[in-house]
Amino acid sequence: MRNFQQPGRSTVIAENGICATSHPLAAKVAIQMLEAGGNAMDAAIAGAVLLGICEPQSTGIGGDAFCLFNEAGSDTVQALNASGRAPAGLEAAKLRAEGMDVLPLNSVHAISLPGAMDGFIRLSKDHGKLGLKAVLAPAIHYADAGVPVAPRVAFDYTQSNATLHGAGRTHFTAQGKPLTVGQKFRAPGQADVLRRVAMDGREGFYEGEVAEDMVTSLNAAGGTHTLDDFASVTCDYTTPVNGTYKDIELVEHPPNGQGATAILILNILKHFDIAGLDPMGTARAHLEAEASKLAYDTRNRVIADPDHTTRLDHMLRADTAAQLAGLIDPNKALSPVLPGAEAVHKDTVYITVVDKDRMCVSMIYSIFHSFGSGLASDKFGILFQNRAAGFTLEQGHPNEAGGGKRPMHTIIPGMVKRGDKIEMPFGVMGGAYQPCGHARMLTNMEDFGMDAQTAIDAPRSFADKGALNVETGYSDSVAQALMDKGHVVTRAEDPIGGAQAIKLRSDGMLEGASDPRKDGIALGY
């Protein structure tokens, strides 16, 4: 139980349903969907699409999504990959010939096709109850009426406003200036797009006038994108990957997502007595940093488009984790030159919903970097993601950029099972941090007995780009002790990630938790 004399949040306990996400309005709309007779899938889609209006810097209909879910009455976790592919005309060899060794974040060639909308449409049809018109209605209303900018959104606007250019500045700023707390963000063009999707399904987005607006805008910026590229976008049902830690099973989305990285981190940490350490101390932060560096290095060699990932089994094997654990010195940091993520970002939205029938949805939705590519379509103001920056230009690499391929993805929804029963859909936002965040949250709960909210609230650290970023929740003495072990310690300028979770308690109640690093809440009924 938390200390009620200190700042903090209580977990939300409810019986019939809970939504936990990063903006209160999206949580409210999701609960309204449940109260109207919808299920968790209806609620998650309604909330997710609305988050593109509530948090336009983090997500939108020009982005991608991944989903883990179960059917009511079943503990079998299913997965949907709604990430877009590169346009057919993208060629790594041509980019290398132009002198590129990485795909620049601000290049039009970093714009992959938007996959999320196809995923929402498919999930609504196959697993929802209310239908597309009903679940899109709230987002349509608020895109027209506007949503007041929340404090964390305003903070991100200040940090990333310069990313926006061209039609991006027209549709997402106040005459070129970042929106501030309380100012309304309106997106009438996106409302128009959502009305077309509500009426015509995927044809309203991937064909016709909306697709033409996107293609014309991309071509004007030098992109190779075509109408055929958009018409061919399709999501895929796939099989989750899983691993164990103590008494739980962690279920993750398979490649091209990086979920296997979280499993590998936990497999490495199994070789150490984490529970015997101070949860906020030096030794635990050091072991987590070392396990993360080794797991991310493995990720960068393995994870790619599922049709090109060939060593996933090796990444998940116990002996692989054992060998990597053997490289960790409890008293000395590994070299910081281990490869890290080339493209790290902090902007993504995550939503989880559990309904009265215990259908659980774990959904993550993103445009990659804050404001994505910074470019929007001219007429409708659809902000394009820059997810193709997740490719490498290394010749022969499984994640080498190429037409029709999906890039390695950082966003990962998670699920926890215990005794073969689903216990907790959860997610940790924060780009490359996400696998480390999954591992940290679960070790907080399993090794230190924290409830979900306390586990989310606890301070975070992340080894990235040669440095160990440490939140202010860590004491100066811990930071110094980490430096004494050889880490290059920096105090994190921004909060590290965000998280949401809903635990299915053994007494039949639901327990929701939401990260104070974002603007959101857990809300139940």
C-alpha positions as CSV (number, residue, x, y, z in Angstrom):
1,M,0.0,0.0,0.0
2,R,1.3,3.4,-0.9
3,N,2.1,6.2,1.6
4,F,-1.0,8.4,1.6
5,Q,1.0,11.3,3.1
6,Q,3.1,11.5,-0.1
7,P,2.2,12.3,-3.7
8,G,1.0,9.4,-5.7
9,R,-1.9,7.5,-7.2
10,S,-4.1,4.8,-5.9
11,T,-4.9,1.9,-8.1
12,V,-8.4,1.9,-9.6
13,I,-10.6,-1.0,-8.6
14,A,-13.7,-1.8,-10.6
15,E,-15.8,-4.9,-11.4
16,N,-17.4,-4.4,-14.9
17,G,-14.6,-2.9,-16.9
18,I,-11.5,-0.6,-16.8
19,C,-9.6,1.4,-19.4
20,A,-6.1,2.7,-18.7
21,T,-4.5,5.1,-21.1
22,S,-2.6,8.3,-21.4
23,H,-5.4,10.9,-21.7
24,P,-8.5,11.1,-19.5
25,L,-10.9,11.9,-22.4
26,A,-9.9,8.7,-24.2
27,A,-10.4,6.7,-21.1
28,K,-13.8,8.2,-20.6
29,V,-14.9,7.4,-24.2
30,A,-13.7,3.8,-23.8
31,I,-15.8,3.4,-20.7
32,Q,-18.8,4.9,-22.5
33,M,-18.4,2.3,-25.2
34,L,-18.5,-0.4,-22.6
35,E,-21.6,1.1,-20.9
36,A,-23.3,1.2,-24.3
37,G,-22.9,-2.5,-24.8
38,G,-19.6,-2.6,-26.6
39,N,-16.8,-4.9,-25.7
40,A,-13.1,-4.2,-24.9
41,M,-12.2,-4.1,-28.6
42,D,-14.8,-1.5,-29.4
43,A,-13.6,0.5,-26.4
44,A,-9.9,0.2,-27.3
45,I,-10.4,1.3,-30.9
46,A,-12.6,4.2,-29.9
47,G,-10.1,5.4,-27.3
48,A,-7.0,4.8,-29.6
49,V,-8.4,6.8,-32.5
50,L,-9.3,9.6,-30.2
51,L,-5.8,9.6,-28.7
52,G,-4.6,10.8,-32.1
53,I,-6.6,14.0,-31.5
54,C,-5.8,14.2,-27.7
55,E,-2.1,13.6,-28.3
56,P,-1.3,14.5,-31.9
57,Q,2.4,14.6,-31.3
58,S,2.4,10.9,-30.3
59,T,0.1,9.2,-32.7
60,G,-2.4,9.5,-35.5
61,I,-4.1,7.8,-38.4
62,G,-0.9,8.1,-40.4
63,G,0.8,5.7,-38.0
64,D,1.0,2.0,-37.1
65,A,-0.5,-0.2,-34.4
66,F,0.0,-3.6,-32.8
67,C,-2.6,-5.5,-30.7
68,L,-2.7,-8.4,-28.3
69,F,-6.1,-9.6,-27.2
70,N,-8.2,-12.6,-26.2
71,E,-11.8,-13.6,-26.9
72,A,-14.2,-13.5,-23.9
73,G,-14.0,-16.8,-22.1
74,S,-10.6,-17.8,-23.6
75,D,-7.1,-17.4,-22.3
76,T,-5.5,-17.8,-25.7
77,V,-3.7,-14.6,-26.6
78,Q,-4.0,-13.5,-30.3
79,A,-1.9,-10.9,-32.1
80,L,-2.5,-8.5,-34.9
81,N,0.2,-6.7,-36.8
82,A,-1.0,-3.4,-38.2
83,S,2.3,-1.9,-39.1
84,G,2.8,-0.5,-42.6
85,R,5.4,-1.5,-45.1
86,A,7.9,0.6,-47.1
87,P,6.7,1.8,-50.5
88,A,7.7,-0.6,-53.3
89,G,10.1,2.0,-54.7
90,L,12.3,2.2,-51.6
91,E,15.8,0.8,-52.5
92,A,18.6,0.7,-50.0
93,A,21.3,0.5,-52.7
94,K,20.0,3.7,-54.2
95,L,20.1,5.5,-50.8
96,R,23.6,4.2,-50.2
97,A,24.7,5.5,-53.6
98,E,23.4,8.9,-52.5
99,G,25.8,8.8,-49.6
100,M,23.4,7.7,-46.8
101,D,24.6,5.3,-44.1
102,V,21.4,5.6,-42.1
103,L,17.9,6.6,-43.2
104,P,17.5,10.1,-41.9
105,L,14.5,10.7,-39.6
106,N,13.4,13.8,-41.6
107,S,13.7,12.2,-45.0
108,V,10.6,11.4,-47.0
109,H,12.1,8.0,-47.5
110,A,11.6,7.3,-43.8
111,I,7.8,7.5,-44.3
112,S,6.4,4.0,-44.3
113,L,2.8,3.3,-45.2
114,P,0.1,3.8,-42.4
115,G,-1.0,0.5,-41.2
116,A,-3.1,1.3,-38.1
117,M,-6.3,2.2,-39.8
118,D,-6.5,-1.1,-41.6
119,G,-5.9,-2.8,-38.3
120,F,-8.7,-0.9,-36.5
121,I,-11.1,-1.7,-39.3
122,R,-10.2,-5.4,-39.3
123,L,-10.4,-5.7,-35.5
124,S,-13.7,-3.9,-35.4
125,K,-15.2,-6.2,-38.0
126,D,-13.8,-9.4,-36.6
127,H,-13.9,-8.9,-32.8
128,G,-16.0,-5.8,-32.0
129,K,-19.8,-5.5,-31.3
130,L,-20.8,-2.0,-32.1
131,G,-19.5,-1.4,-35.6
132,L,-17.1,1.1,-37.1
133,K,-19.6,4.0,-37.2
134,A,-20.2,3.9,-33.4
135,V,-16.5,3.5,-32.4
136,L,-15.3,6.3,-34.7
137,A,-18.1,8.7,-33.7
138,P,-16.3,10.2,-30.6
139,A,-13.1,10.9,-32.5
140,I,-15.0,12.5,-35.3
141,H,-16.8,14.8,-32.8
142,Y,-13.7,15.8,-31.0
143,A,-11.6,16.3,-34.1
144,D,-14.2,18.8,-35.2
145,A,-14.9,20.4,-31.8
146,G,-11.3,20.3,-30.6
147,V,-9.6,19.0,-27.5
148,P,-7.8,21.3,-25.0
149,V,-4.1,20.6,-24.9
150,A,-3.0,18.8,-21.8
151,P,0.2,19.6,-19.8
152,R,2.3,16.7,-21.1
153,V,1.2,17.3,-24.6
154,A,2.1,21.0,-24.3
155,F,5.5,20.0,-22.9
156,D,6.1,17.7,-26.0
157,Y,4.9,20.5,-28.3
158,T,7.6,22.8,-27.0
159,Q,10.2,20.1,-27.4
160,S,9.3,19.0,-30.9
161,N,7.5,21.8,-32.6
162,A,10.4,22.4,-34.9
163,T,9.9,19.0,-36.4
164,L,6.8,20.2,-38.2
165,H,7.2,21.6,-41.6
166,G,5.0,22.3,-44.7
167,A,1.4,21.2,-44.2
168,G,2.5,19.8,-40.9
169,R,2.9,23.3,-39.5
170,T,-0.4,24.4,-41.1
171,H,-2.5,21.6,-39.5
172,F,-0.7,21.1,-36.2
173,T,0.4,24.6,-35.0
174,A,-1.1,27.9,-34.2
175,Q,0.3,29.9,-37.1
176,G,3.7,28.2,-36.6
177,K,3.7,28.4,-32.8
178,P,3.4,25.4,-30.6
179,L,0.0,24.9,-28.9
180,T,0.0,25.6,-25.2
181,V,-1.9,24.2,-22.2
182,G,-5.6,24.8,-22.6
183,Q,-5.5,25.8,-26.3
184,K,-7.7,23.6,-28.5
185,F,-6.3,21.3,-31.1
186,R,-8.8,20.8,-33.9
187,A,-8.4,18.5,-36.9
188,P,-11.5,19.0,-39.2
189,G,-9.6,17.3,-42.1
190,Q,-9.1,14.2,-40.0
191,A,-12.8,14.3,-39.0
192,D,-13.7,14.2,-42.7
193,V,-11.4,11.2,-43.2
194,L,-12.9,9.3,-40.3
195,R,-16.4,10.0,-41.6
196,R,-15.4,8.4,-44.9
197,V,-13.9,5.4,-43.1
198,A,-17.1,5.0,-41.1
199,M,-19.1,5.0,-44.3
200,D,-16.8,3.1,-46.7
201,G,-14.4,1.2,-44.6
202,R,-10.8,0.8,-45.7
203,E,-11.7,2.2,-49.2
204,G,-12.4,5.5,-47.5
205,F,-8.8,5.8,-46.4
206,Y,-6.6,3.6,-48.7
207,E,-8.3,4.5,-51.9
208,G,-10.0,7.5,-53.5
209,E,-9.5,11.2,-52.5
210,V,-7.9,10.5,-49.1
211,A,-5.2,8.2,-50.6
212,E,-4.7,10.7,-53.5
213,D,-4.1,13.5,-51.0
214,M,-1.5,11.4,-49.2
215,V,0.3,10.3,-52.3
216,T,0.3,13.7,-53.9
217,S,1.8,15.2,-50.8
218,L,4.4,12.5,-50.4
219,N,5.4,12.7,-54.1
220,A,5.8,16.5,-53.9
221,A,8.3,15.9,-51.1
222,G,10.3,13.4,-53.3
223,G,8.7,10.2,-52.1
224,T,8.2,7.1,-54.3
225,H,4.8,6.3,-52.7
226,T,2.0,5.3,-55.1
227,L,-1.7,4.7,-55.0
228,D,-0.9,1.0,-55.5
229,D,1.2,1.0,-52.3
230,F,-1.7,2.4,-50.3
231,A,-4.2,0.0,-51.8
232,S,-2.1,-2.9,-50.9
233,V,-1.8,-2.1,-47.2
234,T,-3.1,-5.0,-45.1
235,C,-2.7,-6.1,-41.5
236,D,-2.0,-9.7,-40.4
237,Y,-3.0,-11.9,-37.6
238,T,0.1,-13.6,-36.2
239,T,1.3,-15.8,-33.3
240,P,2.7,-14.2,-30.2
241,V,6.0,-15.1,-28.6
242,N,6.4,-15.9,-25.0
243,G,8.9,-16.5,-22.1
244,T,8.7,-17.1,-18.4
245,Y,9.9,-15.3,-15.3
246,K,9.4,-16.9,-11.9
247,D,5.7,-17.7,-11.9
248,I,4.5,-15.7,-14.8
249,E,4.5,-16.0,-18.6
250,L,5.2,-12.9,-20.6
251,V,3.4,-12.8,-23.9
252,E,4.8,-10.4,-26.5
253,H,4.1,-9.5,-30.1
254,P,6.4,-11.2,-32.6
255,P,8.7,-9.5,-35.1
256,N,8.8,-7.0,-36.7
257,G,8.1,-5.8,-33.1
258,Q,10.9,-6.0,-30.6
259,G,8.9,-7.9,-27.9
260,A,11.4,-10.8,-27.9
261,T,13.9,-8.3,-26.5
262,A,11.9,-8.0,-23.3
263,I,11.8,-11.8,-23.0
264,L,15.6,-11.9,-23.5
265,I,16.2,-9.3,-20.8
266,L,14.2,-11.3,-18.3
267,N,15.9,-14.5,-19.3
268,I,19.3,-12.8,-18.6
269,L,18.1,-11.4,-15.2
270,K,17.0,-14.9,-14.1
271,H,20.7,-15.6,-13.5
272,F,20.9,-13.0,-10.8
273,D,19.2,-12.6,-7.4
274,I,17.2,-9.5,-8.3
275,A,14.8,-10.0,-5.3
276,G,17.7,-9.8,-2.9
277,L,18.7,-6.3,-4.1
278,D,17.5,-2.8,-3.2
279,P,14.8,-2.0,-5.8
280,M,16.0,1.6,-6.0
281,G,19.7,0.8,-5.5
282,T,22.8,0.7,-7.6
283,A,23.2,-3.0,-8.1
284,R,19.8,-3.5,-9.5
285,A,20.1,-0.6,-11.9
286,H,23.5,-1.8,-13.0
287,L,22.3,-5.4,-13.8
288,E,19.3,-4.1,-15.6
289,A,21.5,-1.8,-17.7
290,E,23.9,-4.5,-18.6
291,A,21.2,-7.0,-19.5
292,S,19.5,-4.4,-21.6
293,K,22.7,-3.5,-23.5
294,L,23.3,-7.1,-24.4
295,A,19.6,-7.8,-25.3
296,Y,19.4,-4.7,-27.5
297,D,22.6,-5.7,-29.3
298,T,21.0,-9.0,-30.0
299,R,17.8,-7.3,-31.2
300,N,19.7,-5.2,-33.6
301,R,21.1,-8.3,-35.2
302,V,17.9,-10.3,-35.3
303,I,14.6,-8.4,-35.4
304,A,13.3,-7.5,-38.8
305,D,10.3,-8.0,-41.1
306,P,8.9,-11.4,-40.1
307,D,9.6,-12.7,-43.5
308,H,13.3,-11.9,-43.0
309,T,13.8,-12.7,-39.3
310,T,15.5,-16.1,-39.2
311,R,17.2,-16.3,-35.7
312,L,14.3,-15.6,-33.4
313,D,14.5,-19.0,-31.8
314,H,18.2,-18.3,-31.0
315,M,17.2,-15.0,-29.4
316,L,14.6,-16.8,-27.1
317,R,16.7,-19.8,-26.1
318,A,17.8,-20.2,-22.5
319,D,21.4,-20.9,-23.4
320,T,21.6,-17.7,-25.3
321,A,20.5,-15.8,-22.2
322,A,22.9,-17.8,-20.1
323,Q,25.9,-16.9,-22.3
324,L,25.0,-13.2,-22.3
325,A,24.5,-13.3,-18.5
326,G,28.0,-14.6,-18.2
327,L,29.4,-11.5,-19.8
328,I,28.0,-9.3,-17.0
329,D,30.4,-8.2,-14.3
330,P,28.4,-7.0,-11.2
331,N,31.1,-4.4,-10.5
332,K,32.0,-3.1,-13.9
333,A,30.0,-1.7,-16.8
334,L,30.3,-3.2,-20.2
335,S,31.7,-1.1,-23.0
336,P,29.2,1.6,-24.0
337,V,30.1,1.0,-27.7
338,L,27.7,-1.9,-28.0
339,P,25.3,-1.0,-30.7
340,G,22.2,0.8,-29.6
341,A,19.0,1.8,-31.3
342,E,19.7,4.2,-34.2
343,A,16.3,5.8,-33.8
344,V,15.0,6.4,-30.3
345,H,11.9,8.3,-29.5
346,K,9.6,8.9,-26.5
347,D,6.2,9.3,-28.3
348,T,3.7,6.6,-28.6
349,V,0.2,6.0,-27.0
350,Y,-0.9,2.8,-25.3
351,I,-4.4,1.8,-24.3
352,T,-5.6,-1.3,-22.5
353,V,-9.2,-2.3,-21.8
354,V,-10.8,-5.2,-19.9
355,D,-14.6,-5.7,-20.1
356,K,-17.1,-7.5,-17.9
357,D,-16.7,-10.7,-19.9
358,R,-12.9,-10.4,-19.3
359,M,-12.0,-9.8,-22.9
360,C,-8.6,-8.1,-22.6
361,V,-7.1,-5.7,-25.2
362,S,-3.5,-4.5,-25.2
363,M,-3.0,-2.0,-28.0
364,I,-0.2,0.3,-28.9
365,Y,-0.3,3.0,-31.6
366,S,2.3,5.4,-32.8
367,I,3.8,7.7,-35.5
368,F,7.3,6.9,-34.2
369,H,9.1,10.2,-33.3
370,S,7.3,13.2,-31.8
371,F,5.2,14.5,-34.7
372,G,6.5,11.6,-36.8
373,S,8.1,12.9,-40.0
374,G,6.8,16.4,-39.4
375,L,5.0,16.2,-42.8
376,A,1.2,16.1,-43.2
377,S,-0.9,15.6,-46.2
378,D,-2.0,18.9,-47.7
379,K,-5.8,18.7,-47.7
380,F,-6.8,16.4,-44.8
381,G,-3.8,17.0,-42.5
382,I,-2.8,13.3,-42.0
383,L,0.5,13.4,-40.2
384,F,2.9,10.8,-41.6
385,Q,5.0,8.6,-39.4
386,N,8.8,8.1,-40.0
387,R,8.8,4.5,-39.0
388,A,11.0,3.4,-41.9
389,A,13.9,5.1,-40.0
390,G,13.9,1.8,-38.1
391,F,15.5,0.1,-41.1
392,T,19.2,-0.2,-41.5
393,L,21.1,0.5,-44.8
394,E,23.6,-2.2,-44.0
395,Q,23.8,-4.5,-47.1
396,G,22.5,-8.0,-46.5
397,H,21.2,-7.2,-43.0
398,P,17.7,-8.8,-42.3
399,N,16.4,-5.4,-41.5
400,E,17.9,-3.7,-44.6
401,A,15.5,-1.2,-46.1
402,G,13.6,-2.5,-49.0
403,G,10.3,-2.0,-50.9
404,G,7.4,-3.9,-49.4
405,K,9.3,-4.7,-46.2
406,R,8.2,-3.9,-42.6
407,P,10.9,-2.1,-40.6
408,M,12.0,-3.2,-37.1
409,H,9.5,-1.7,-34.8
410,T,9.9,-0.4,-31.2
411,I,6.3,-0.4,-30.1
412,I,5.2,-3.5,-28.2
413,P,1.9,-4.4,-26.4
414,G,2.3,-6.9,-23.6
415,M,0.2,-9.5,-21.7
416,V,1.0,-11.5,-18.5
417,K,-0.4,-14.9,-17.8
418,R,-0.1,-16.9,-14.6
419,G,-1.1,-20.5,-14.4
420,D,-2.2,-20.4,-18.0
421,K,-4.7,-17.6,-17.2
422,I,-4.5,-14.0,-18.5
423,E,-3.6,-11.8,-15.5
424,M,-2.6,-8.5,-16.9
425,P,-2.6,-6.6,-20.2
426,F,0.0,-3.9,-20.0
427,G,2.3,-1.7,-22.0
428,V,5.2,0.7,-21.5
429,M,5.6,3.6,-23.9
430,G,9.0,5.1,-24.8
431,G,10.4,3.9,-28.0
432,A,13.5,1.8,-27.6
433,Y,13.0,1.8,-23.8
434,Q,9.9,-0.4,-24.1
435,P,11.5,-3.9,-23.7
436,C,13.6,-2.6,-20.7
437,G,10.4,-1.0,-19.4
438,H,8.5,-4.3,-19.7
439,A,11.2,-6.2,-17.8
440,R,11.5,-3.5,-15.1
441,M,7.8,-3.3,-14.5
442,L,7.5,-7.1,-14.1
443,T,10.5,-7.4,-11.9
444,N,9.1,-4.6,-9.7
445,M,6.0,-6.7,-9.3
446,E,7.4,-10.2,-9.1
447,D,10.7,-9.6,-7.2
448,F,9.6,-6.7,-5.0
449,G,5.9,-7.3,-4.5
450,M,4.8,-3.9,-5.9
451,D,1.2,-3.4,-7.2
452,A,0.9,-2.3,-10.7
453,Q,0.6,1.4,-9.9
454,T,3.6,1.4,-7.6
455,A,5.6,-0.5,-10.2
456,I,4.8,2.1,-12.8
457,D,5.5,5.0,-10.4
458,A,9.0,3.8,-9.5
459,P,12.0,5.6,-10.9
460,R,13.5,4.4,-14.2
461,S,16.9,4.2,-15.8
462,F,17.9,3.3,-19.4
463,A,21.2,2.5,-21.0
464,D,21.1,4.1,-24.4
465,K,23.6,5.6,-26.9
466,G,26.6,5.0,-24.6
467,A,25.0,6.6,-21.6
468,L,22.9,5.5,-18.6
469,N,19.9,7.9,-18.4
470,V,18.7,8.1,-14.8
471,E,15.5,9.7,-13.7
472,T,15.5,12.2,-10.8
473,G,13.8,9.5,-8.6
474,Y,17.2,8.0,-8.1
475,S,19.4,9.5,-5.4
476,D,22.6,11.3,-6.2
477,S,24.5,8.6,-4.2
478,V,23.1,5.9,-6.6
479,A,24.0,7.9,-9.6
480,Q,27.6,8.3,-8.3
481,A,27.9,4.6,-7.5
482,L,26.8,3.8,-11.0
483,M,29.5,6.1,-12.3
484,D,32.0,4.4,-10.1
485,K,31.1,1.1,-11.9
486,G,32.0,2.8,-15.2
487,H,28.6,4.0,-16.5
488,V,28.4,7.4,-18.2
489,V,25.5,8.6,-16.1
490,T,23.2,11.4,-17.3
491,R,20.1,12.8,-15.6
492,A,17.2,12.2,-17.9
493,E,15.9,15.5,-19.4
494,D,12.4,14.0,-20.0
495,P,10.4,11.4,-18.2
496,I,11.5,7.9,-19.4
497,G,8.4,6.4,-21.1
498,G,5.0,5.9,-19.7
499,A,2.9,2.8,-18.8
500,Q,-0.6,1.5,-18.3
501,A,-1.8,-1.8,-16.9
502,I,-5.0,-3.6,-15.8
503,K,-4.6,-6.6,-13.4
504,L,-7.3,-9.3,-13.3
505,R,-7.3,-10.0,-9.5
506,S,-8.0,-13.4,-8.0
507,D,-11.0,-12.0,-6.1
508,G,-12.7,-11.2,-9.5
509,M,-12.1,-7.4,-9.4
510,L,-10.1,-5.4,-11.9
511,E,-7.2,-3.2,-10.8
512,G,-6.1,-0.4,-13.2
513,A,-2.9,1.7,-13.1
514,S,-1.8,4.7,-15.2
515,D,1.6,6.4,-15.4
516,P,1.9,9.9,-13.9
517,R,4.5,10.7,-16.5
518,K,1.6,11.2,-18.9
519,D,-1.7,13.0,-18.7
520,G,-3.9,9.9,-18.4
521,I,-5.8,7.9,-15.9
522,A,-7.3,4.5,-15.3
523,L,-11.1,4.6,-15.2
524,G,-13.5,1.9,-14.3
525,Y,-17.2,1.3,-13.8
